[in-house]
């Protein structure tokens, strides 16, 4: 009798639902969560609008990799191990931070699990060298090892690429800033600073090389150690005497990058007439604005990704998202990139399911479909992946700080597009 009842109960329920999972690894708590949560929202919004794929219900398994308010590589590694242990997880959106990516790519690679990041831009995650010779003033390439990073091959024990990203790579930030400075701001004489770290040095080198190729002159260069002194007054006065019309800074806010902007007030005209230009190490950073103080206006900075607010095709998705998420903090710079990351992963899963005759596909099949992506029509435009897993939509966006109020957003200025041809 019990067996019969169980049989009737099972028949009444029908066959178990078919489920696939998409993992997410992002910082979701504390200060870093303010950047990571809008990314998760973008993924969730796509899944909410596309609840199934080929008869499979889609579930999100989101993991937080923040510790004490910051992205933590060890926690990210643990998250990806846990996601990899679940056979229903066919891909992961994330990570947010390049340091986490260096820990998680090898783990996911061994598990044959695709990672699709909306945000990370460190070149050595996908390509060698760190700084191409064509962007180096000495015409000597800087290898990933020399910059202190593992090579792409070291991150991929299986020899197959499993990492894909929608942000372009950092070496394009310096050239984009140079082209913007020369062509848009129409400046011809620059001074260049860097903060003694590989990221900042590479940005400064690439800016210098491209600016001089454009026809400009770099009249002064300084690589300063922020652990020794942040007073660059002597350099600034010398640069002004040599005719510098603006300063380019390669580095990050935490290395007192925007304190230098404040120091400029005692040497140069304050504000937009003498710009201060940098990369995503200072871009849209409230602390940068705080440190610059009354001289915060006229700071320009590049971000190595498309900004969908300026892209016509993204407007319907943005409007729909904001109709559902009315809190301004729910939406961020990478929300639509996350939406498109989920979309391109869905497309790969869809193709893999069809190739498997409607059955749950292998992770290798999903990775292979992502690698074959050449023209995915995302909300922010069409893109594919090159053989290294980098996006073929190579956009670098320039923002400007137009207020000394750190709570106010930076203004979009222009997008520099290297999709058709690299600047080196």
C-alpha positions as CSV (number, residue, x, y, z in Angstrom):
1,X,0.0,0.0,0.0
2,X,2.8,2.5,0.9
3,X,4.6,1.7,-2.4
4,X,1.4,2.3,-4.3
5,X,0.8,5.6,-2.6
6,X,4.4,6.7,-3.3
7,X,3.9,5.8,-7.0
8,X,0.7,7.7,-7.2
9,X,2.3,10.7,-5.5
10,X,5.3,10.7,-7.9
11,X,3.0,10.5,-10.9
12,X,0.9,13.4,-9.6
13,X,4.0,15.6,-9.3
14,X,5.3,14.6,-12.7
15,X,9.0,14.4,-13.5
16,X,11.4,16.5,-11.4
17,X,12.0,19.9,-12.9
18,X,15.2,20.4,-15.0
19,X,17.5,22.9,-13.3
20,X,20.7,24.6,-14.2
21,X,22.6,27.1,-12.0
22,X,24.6,30.1,-12.7
23,X,27.1,30.9,-10.0
24,X,28.1,34.4,-9.0
25,X,31.2,35.5,-7.1
26,X,31.3,39.2,-6.1
27,X,31.9,41.4,-3.1
28,X,28.5,41.9,-1.6
29,X,29.1,43.1,1.9
30,X,30.6,46.3,3.3
31,X,32.3,49.0,1.3
32,X,33.1,46.8,-1.7
33,X,29.5,45.6,-1.7
34,X,28.4,49.0,-2.8
35,X,30.1,48.3,-6.1
36,X,29.4,44.5,-6.2
37,X,25.7,44.5,-5.4
38,X,24.7,46.5,-8.5
39,X,26.6,43.9,-10.5
40,X,24.6,41.1,-8.9
41,X,21.4,43.1,-9.6
42,X,22.3,43.1,-13.3
43,X,22.7,39.3,-13.3
44,X,19.5,38.8,-11.4
45,X,17.6,41.1,-13.6
46,X,18.6,39.1,-16.7
47,X,17.6,35.8,-15.1
48,X,14.3,37.2,-13.9
49,X,13.5,38.2,-17.5
50,X,14.7,34.8,-18.8
51,X,13.6,32.3,-16.2
52,X,14.2,29.2,-18.4
53,X,16.5,28.1,-21.2
54,X,15.6,25.2,-23.4
55,X,13.2,23.8,-20.8
56,X,15.7,24.2,-17.9
57,X,14.8,26.5,-15.0
58,X,17.7,28.8,-14.1
59,X,18.8,29.5,-10.6
60,X,21.4,31.9,-9.3
61,X,23.9,30.7,-6.6
62,X,25.5,34.0,-5.4
63,X,28.5,34.0,-3.2
64,X,30.1,37.0,-1.3
65,X,33.9,37.3,-1.6
66,X,34.2,40.4,0.6
67,X,36.1,40.3,3.9
68,X,36.2,43.5,6.1
69,X,34.6,45.4,3.3
70,X,37.1,44.5,0.6
71,X,37.4,41.8,-2.1
72,X,39.3,38.8,-0.6
73,X,41.1,36.4,-3.0
74,X,41.1,33.5,-0.5
75,X,37.3,33.8,0.1
76,X,36.8,34.1,-3.7
77,X,38.8,30.9,-4.2
78,X,36.6,29.1,-1.6
79,X,33.5,30.3,-3.3
80,X,34.6,29.0,-6.7
81,X,35.6,25.7,-5.2
82,X,32.1,25.3,-3.7
83,X,30.4,26.3,-7.0
84,X,32.6,23.9,-9.0
85,X,31.5,21.1,-6.7
86,X,27.9,21.5,-7.7
87,X,27.4,19.7,-11.1
88,X,24.4,21.9,-11.9
89,X,26.6,25.1,-12.0
90,X,27.5,25.6,-15.7
91,X,29.2,28.9,-15.4
92,X,30.1,31.7,-13.0
93,X,29.6,35.5,-13.4
94,X,32.6,37.2,-11.7
95,X,34.9,37.9,-10.1
96,X,34.9,41.7,-9.7
97,X,38.5,42.2,-8.8
98,X,41.7,41.2,-10.6
99,X,43.4,39.9,-7.5
100,X,40.5,37.5,-6.9
101,X,40.6,36.5,-10.6
102,X,44.2,35.4,-10.2
103,X,43.1,32.9,-7.5
104,X,39.9,31.7,-9.0
105,X,40.8,31.2,-12.7
106,X,43.1,28.2,-12.0
107,X,40.4,26.6,-9.7
108,X,37.7,27.0,-12.3
109,X,40.1,25.9,-15.1
110,X,40.7,22.6,-13.4
111,X,36.9,22.2,-13.0
112,X,36.3,23.1,-16.7
113,X,34.1,25.9,-15.4
114,X,33.6,29.1,-17.4
115,X,34.1,32.4,-15.6
116,X,32.6,35.5,-17.2
117,X,33.7,38.8,-15.6
118,X,31.9,42.1,-16.3
119,X,34.7,44.1,-14.7
120,X,38.3,42.9,-14.4
121,X,40.9,44.6,-16.7
122,X,44.4,43.4,-15.7
123,X,46.1,42.4,-18.9
124,X,48.1,39.5,-17.5
125,X,44.9,37.5,-16.8
126,X,44.7,36.9,-20.5
127,X,47.7,38.2,-22.4
128,X,51.5,38.4,-22.2
129,X,53.3,40.8,-22.0
130,X,52.0,43.2,-19.3
131,X,53.2,46.2,-21.3
132,X,53.7,45.7,-25.1
133,X,57.0,47.1,-26.4
134,X,55.0,49.4,-28.7
135,X,53.6,51.2,-25.6
136,X,56.9,51.4,-23.8
137,X,59.1,54.6,-24.1
138,X,62.2,52.3,-24.2
139,X,60.5,50.0,-26.8
140,X,61.1,47.2,-24.4
141,X,58.2,45.0,-23.4
142,X,57.5,44.4,-19.7
143,X,56.6,40.7,-19.0
144,X,53.9,39.6,-16.6
145,X,56.6,38.1,-14.4
146,X,58.6,41.3,-14.3
147,X,55.4,43.2,-13.3
148,X,54.9,40.7,-10.5
149,X,52.0,38.7,-11.9
150,X,51.5,35.1,-13.0
151,X,51.4,34.5,-16.8
152,X,48.1,33.5,-18.5
153,X,49.5,30.0,-19.0
154,X,50.2,29.7,-15.3
155,X,46.6,30.5,-14.6
156,X,45.4,27.7,-16.9
157,X,46.7,24.3,-15.7
158,X,44.6,22.4,-18.4
159,X,45.9,24.5,-21.2
160,X,42.4,25.6,-22.3
161,X,41.0,29.1,-21.6
162,X,37.9,29.2,-19.4
163,X,38.0,33.0,-18.6
164,X,36.1,35.6,-20.5
165,X,35.5,39.3,-19.8
166,X,33.5,42.2,-21.0
167,X,35.9,45.0,-19.7
168,X,38.8,45.7,-22.0
169,X,42.4,45.5,-20.8
170,X,44.4,48.1,-18.9
171,X,47.1,48.8,-21.4
172,X,44.5,50.7,-23.5
173,X,43.9,53.2,-20.7
174,X,47.1,55.2,-21.2
175,X,46.7,55.5,-25.0
176,X,43.0,56.5,-24.6
177,X,43.9,59.2,-22.1
178,X,46.7,60.4,-24.4
179,X,44.4,60.6,-27.4
180,X,41.7,62.4,-25.4
181,X,44.3,64.9,-24.0
182,X,45.8,65.6,-27.4
183,X,42.6,65.6,-29.6
184,X,39.8,66.6,-27.3
185,X,41.5,68.9,-24.8
186,X,44.0,70.0,-27.4
187,X,47.0,70.0,-25.0
188,X,50.5,69.7,-26.3
189,X,52.8,69.7,-23.3
190,X,52.4,67.3,-20.4
191,X,54.1,66.2,-17.2
192,X,53.7,62.6,-16.1
193,X,53.7,61.0,-12.6
194,X,53.4,57.4,-11.5
195,X,53.1,55.9,-8.0
196,X,56.0,53.3,-8.1
197,X,53.7,50.3,-8.7
198,X,53.4,48.2,-11.8
199,X,49.8,49.4,-12.6
200,X,50.7,53.1,-12.4
201,X,54.0,52.7,-14.2
202,X,52.4,50.9,-17.1
203,X,49.7,53.5,-17.5
204,X,52.2,56.3,-17.3
205,X,54.5,54.6,-19.9
206,X,51.6,53.9,-22.3
207,X,50.3,57.5,-21.9
208,X,53.8,59.0,-22.6
209,X,54.4,56.8,-25.7
210,X,51.0,57.5,-27.3
211,X,51.0,61.2,-26.5
212,X,54.4,61.6,-28.1
213,X,53.2,59.6,-31.1
214,X,50.2,61.9,-31.4
215,X,52.6,64.8,-31.6
216,X,52.7,66.0,-28.0
217,X,55.7,66.5,-25.7
218,X,56.2,65.1,-22.2
219,X,58.3,67.7,-20.5
220,X,58.8,66.0,-17.1
221,X,58.5,62.5,-15.7
222,X,58.6,61.3,-12.1
223,X,58.0,57.9,-10.5
224,X,57.6,58.7,-6.8
225,X,57.4,56.3,-3.9
226,X,54.3,57.2,-1.8
227,X,55.8,55.4,1.2
228,X,58.6,57.9,1.4
229,X,57.1,61.2,0.4
230,X,53.9,62.6,-1.2
231,X,55.2,66.1,-1.6
232,X,55.9,66.6,-5.3
233,X,55.9,70.4,-5.2
234,X,59.5,70.6,-6.6
235,X,58.4,68.5,-9.6
236,X,55.3,70.5,-10.1
237,X,57.1,73.8,-10.2
238,X,59.7,72.4,-12.6
239,X,57.0,71.0,-14.8
240,X,55.2,74.4,-14.9
241,X,58.5,76.1,-15.8
242,X,58.9,73.7,-18.7
243,X,55.5,74.6,-20.0
244,X,53.4,71.6,-18.8
245,X,49.7,72.3,-19.5
246,X,48.4,69.4,-17.4
247,X,49.5,66.4,-15.3
248,X,49.0,62.8,-16.1
249,X,49.0,60.5,-13.1
250,X,49.4,56.7,-13.3
251,X,48.4,55.1,-10.1
252,X,45.7,54.8,-7.5
253,X,43.9,56.9,-4.9
254,X,45.3,55.0,-1.9
255,X,48.8,56.0,-3.0
256,X,47.9,59.7,-2.5
257,X,47.3,60.2,-6.2
258,X,44.7,62.9,-5.6
259,X,46.6,64.6,-2.9
260,X,48.9,65.6,-5.8
261,X,45.9,67.3,-7.4
262,X,45.4,69.4,-4.2
263,X,49.1,70.3,-4.3
264,X,48.7,71.6,-7.8
265,X,46.6,74.5,-6.5
266,X,49.7,76.2,-5.1
267,X,51.5,76.0,-8.5
268,X,49.0,76.0,-11.3
269,X,45.7,77.7,-12.0
270,X,43.0,75.8,-10.1
271,X,40.3,73.7,-11.8
272,X,39.6,72.8,-15.5
273,X,42.2,75.2,-17.1
274,X,45.0,72.8,-15.9
275,X,43.5,69.3,-16.0
276,X,44.7,66.3,-13.9
277,X,44.3,63.0,-15.8
278,X,44.5,59.4,-14.7
279,X,43.1,55.9,-15.0
280,X,40.5,53.8,-13.2
281,X,42.7,53.8,-10.1
282,X,41.2,57.2,-9.3
283,X,38.1,57.3,-11.6
284,X,34.7,58.0,-9.9
285,X,36.4,57.6,-6.5
286,X,34.8,59.7,-3.7
287,X,38.1,59.6,-1.8
288,X,39.9,61.0,-4.8
289,X,37.5,64.0,-4.7
290,X,38.0,64.4,-0.9
291,X,41.8,64.3,-1.2
292,X,41.8,66.8,-4.1
293,X,39.6,69.2,-2.0
294,X,38.9,72.5,-3.6
295,X,40.8,71.5,-6.7
296,X,38.6,68.4,-7.4
297,X,37.1,70.0,-10.5
298,X,39.0,69.2,-13.7
299,X,40.1,65.7,-12.8
300,X,39.6,63.4,-15.8
301,X,40.0,59.6,-15.6
302,X,39.6,56.6,-17.9
303,X,37.6,53.4,-17.2
304,X,38.3,50.4,-19.4
305,X,34.7,49.6,-20.3
306,X,31.7,50.8,-22.2
307,X,29.3,53.1,-20.3
308,X,25.8,52.0,-21.3
309,X,24.1,55.2,-20.2
310,X,25.5,56.7,-23.4
311,X,24.6,53.8,-25.7
312,X,21.2,53.9,-27.4
313,X,20.6,50.1,-27.5
314,X,21.0,49.9,-23.7
315,X,18.3,52.5,-22.9
316,X,15.3,50.1,-22.9
317,X,17.1,47.7,-20.5
318,X,18.2,50.6,-18.2
319,X,14.6,52.0,-18.2
320,X,13.1,48.6,-17.3
321,X,15.7,48.0,-14.6
322,X,15.2,51.3,-13.0
323,X,11.4,50.9,-13.1
324,X,11.9,47.8,-10.9
325,X,14.9,49.0,-8.8
326,X,14.0,52.5,-7.7
327,X,16.9,52.9,-5.2
328,X,19.6,54.8,-7.0
329,X,22.3,52.6,-5.4
330,X,20.9,49.5,-7.0
331,X,22.3,50.6,-10.4
332,X,26.0,51.0,-11.0
333,X,28.6,51.4,-13.7
334,X,28.7,47.6,-14.4
335,X,25.0,46.7,-14.0
336,X,24.4,46.4,-17.7
337,X,27.8,44.7,-18.3
338,X,26.6,42.1,-15.7
339,X,23.3,41.8,-17.6
340,X,25.2,41.2,-20.8
341,X,27.6,38.8,-19.0
342,X,24.5,36.7,-18.0
343,X,23.2,37.0,-21.6
344,X,26.3,35.8,-23.3
345,X,26.6,32.9,-20.8
346,X,22.9,32.0,-21.5
347,X,23.6,32.0,-25.2
348,X,26.5,29.6,-24.7
349,X,24.4,27.3,-22.5
350,X,21.6,27.4,-25.0
351,X,23.9,26.3,-27.8
352,X,25.4,23.6,-25.7
353,X,22.0,22.2,-24.6
354,X,20.9,22.0,-28.2
355,X,24.1,20.3,-29.2
356,X,23.5,17.8,-26.4
357,X,20.0,16.9,-27.7
358,X,18.2,18.8,-25.0
359,X,20.2,17.2,-22.2
360,X,22.3,18.9,-19.5
361,X,25.5,19.9,-21.4
362,X,29.0,19.5,-20.2
363,X,30.9,22.4,-18.8
364,X,33.5,22.0,-21.6
365,X,30.7,22.4,-24.1
366,X,29.7,25.7,-22.5
367,X,33.3,26.9,-22.5
368,X,33.7,26.0,-26.1
369,X,30.5,27.9,-27.1
370,X,31.8,31.0,-25.2
371,X,35.1,30.7,-27.0
372,X,33.3,30.6,-30.3
373,X,31.2,33.8,-29.6
374,X,31.9,36.3,-32.3
375,X,28.8,38.6,-32.5
376,X,26.6,38.5,-29.4
377,X,24.0,41.3,-29.4
378,X,24.1,42.6,-25.9
379,X,22.2,45.5,-24.4
380,X,25.4,47.6,-24.7
381,X,26.2,46.5,-28.2
382,X,27.5,43.6,-30.2
383,X,30.7,41.9,-29.1
384,X,32.6,38.6,-29.2
385,X,35.7,37.1,-27.6
386,X,39.1,36.9,-29.1
387,X,41.2,33.7,-28.7
388,X,42.4,34.9,-25.2
389,X,38.8,35.5,-24.0
390,X,39.0,39.3,-24.2
391,X,36.1,41.3,-25.5
392,X,36.3,42.5,-29.1
393,X,34.4,45.7,-28.0
394,X,37.5,47.7,-26.9
395,X,36.0,50.8,-25.4
396,X,37.6,53.1,-22.8
397,X,35.4,55.8,-21.3
398,X,36.6,59.2,-20.0
399,X,34.9,60.7,-16.9
400,X,35.3,64.1,-15.3
401,X,34.9,65.3,-11.7
402,X,33.0,68.5,-11.9
403,X,32.4,69.1,-8.2
404,X,34.3,69.2,-4.9
405,X,31.4,67.2,-3.4
406,X,32.4,63.5,-3.2
407,X,28.8,62.4,-3.1
408,X,28.1,63.6,-6.6
409,X,28.7,61.4,-9.7
410,X,31.4,62.1,-12.2
411,X,30.3,63.2,-15.6
412,X,30.6,61.1,-18.8
413,X,32.8,62.9,-21.3
414,X,33.6,60.6,-24.2
415,X,34.2,57.0,-25.2
416,X,37.5,56.1,-27.0
417,X,36.9,53.1,-29.3
418,X,39.8,50.8,-30.2
419,X,37.5,48.0,-31.5
420,X,38.6,48.4,-35.1
421,X,42.3,48.8,-34.4
422,X,44.6,48.8,-31.4
423,X,46.6,52.0,-30.7
424,X,49.9,50.2,-31.0
